[in-house]
Amino acid sequence: MTTPLEDAMDTLIRIFHHYSGKEGDKNKLSKGELKELLTSELTDFLSGQKDPLLVDKIMNDLDSNKDNEVDFNEFVILVAALTVACNDFFEEQLKKEEF
């Protein structure tokens, strides 16, 4: 039986590979694939965003080697950064509730 953390890691890998490789390299996300992943898997995050260039900005920030694709390592950086931001938000909410 796997642990919740192992399940989460497996889910990250499966989601990445579900979207990668539809265009070009099967182990990387093109901008189109990244956009599809973000709009399908992070709908709550994107629903509050008004910037039409958001996916371009995310792609530019993640694509550390500037090959116009996002590999798994670059993808994990996005997930980690969003997770940290969510944790920070929840910690702030808890502090407000304490007062």
N, C-alpha and C positions, 0 to 999 in steps of 0.2 A: 504494500500500500504506500502510495506517495504522500508526501507532506504538502500542505497548502503552498509553500514556497516553491517546491519542485513543480507543482501544477502550474503556478504562475510563470515559471521559467519556460516550461513546455508550451504554454499558451503564447508567450511572446515569440518564440521560435516559429510556431505554427502560423500565427497571424502574419509575421513577416514573410514567410515563404508562400503563403496563400496569395499575397499580392505581388511578390517579386517575380520577375522572369516572364511576365506576359509580354513585355517589350524588351528585347535585348538580353542582357546578362541575367540568368536565372537566380543569381545570388545577390542581386542589387535591385533597388527600386528606382525607376525613372521618375521624373517629375509627375507624370500622369499617374503612375502606380502609387506614388506617395500621396497624391491628392485623393485618389480613391480610398486608400487606407485611412487617411485622416477623416474623410467625410463619412466613411462607413463605421469606423471603430472609435472615433473620438467626437461623436456628434454633439455631445453637450459642450465640449470645449470649443468647437467651432461655431456653434449656434450663436454665441454671444459676440462673435468677432465680426466686425463690419468691414475690415480691410480686404479689398479684393485681391491684393498682392500678398496676402498672408502665406499662402503655400510657397510662393517664390521666395519670400523672406526666410521661411523655415528651411527650405531646400538650400538656400545659400548659406545659412548658419550651420546646417548639419554637414554639408558636403565639404569636409575638411581637406580632402585631397583634390577638390575642384574638378572631378571627372563627370559632373552633371548627373551623378547617380548617388544613391544613399545605400551604403552597405550595412550589414547587420550591426557592426560596431557603432556606426553613426546613428542608426535607428535607436539603439539602446540608450544613447546619450539623450535623445529626445524623450524617451519614456522616463528615464531617471530624472531629468529636469522637470518634467510635468509632475512626477510623483513628489518631488521635493516641494514644488510650488503648492500642490494640494495639501501636503502635510503642514506647511507653513500657514496656509489659510485655516485649516482646522485647529491648529494650535492657537491662532489669534481668536477664533470664535470661542474656544474654551476659556481663554482669558477674559473675554468680554462677558461671558456667562457667569464667571466667578464674582464679578463686581456688581 
